């Protein structure tokens, strides 16, 4: 699980555009460390990761399109849960 490193990637304006950084590397590390107190916290970080990808990469960029698609897939899968959402208990039986 590798975090996004804006310095190594030579994207110095990243922190100007992305006010609350989150990436899949961080999500992966938090999962491995069992650092999520609830499924809702995980969903929140995944949504933030996708929002950041859309914010940083303009609408014409392929990554923006992939983030939009992944966001839709996440919503579709979450709708399958009891109550159509995720909370601290909804994933316990899955």
N, C-alpha and C positions, 0 to 999 in steps of 0.2 A: 504494500500500500504506500504509494508515494504521493505526497502533497504537492500542490501546484507551487512552484517557486518562481515568482515573478521576476526576481533578479536573474536567476539562471536562464530563464526564458527570454530575457531582455525585453520585458514589457513594463517599463517603469511607470506607466500611467495606470496600471491595474488598480492600485489602491485609491487612485483619484476617482475611478469609475465604480469600483466595487467597494461599498462602504462597510459591508459585513461579510468578510471572506469566509467561504466554506467550499470544500471540494470533495470529490469522491475518495481521495486518499485519506482525508481526515475522517470521513464517514467510515471508511474501512477500518482505520485504526481504532476508532471509538467502538466499533462492533467487536473487534478482536479483544479489546480491553473490557468489554461488557460495561461500557460507560454510559449507555443509554438507560435512563431510569424507566422509560416507557416507550412503546412503539410510536406514540405520537411525537416524541422527541426525535426519533429517527426520521419519521416522515417530514418533520419540520426542517431538518438538516438537508434531506434530499431535495425538498422544494427550494430551499435557499441555494443549493448548488446549481440547480437548473435555472433559477432566476438570475444568478450571477453569470452563468454562461450566456443567457439571452442578453443581459445588460452589456457585458463586455464585447460580445460578438454581435455586430449589427444584423438587422433582419435579412440582409443578403448573404450572410456568411453561413456555410453549411452547418457549423456547430450550433448556431442559433436555431436552425431548423430541426436539428437532432434533439436539442433541448426541449423544443416545443412538442415534438413527437413523444419524447420520453415522459414529459409532464402529462400528456394525454393518456399514455399507457398506465402511469401511476394512478391517475384518477380513476381509470376504468377498473383497475385491479382493486383499488380501495372500495369502490362501489359494491364489490362482491362480498365485502365483510358485513357481518350483522350490523344493521343500522346504517350501512352505506358510508361508514367513516371508520377512523381508527382512534382508539383511546387506550388507556392503560390495560384494559382487560380484553379487548376485542380479538387480539391475536393469540391469547392464551390457549384457545382450543384448536388452533391451526398448526 
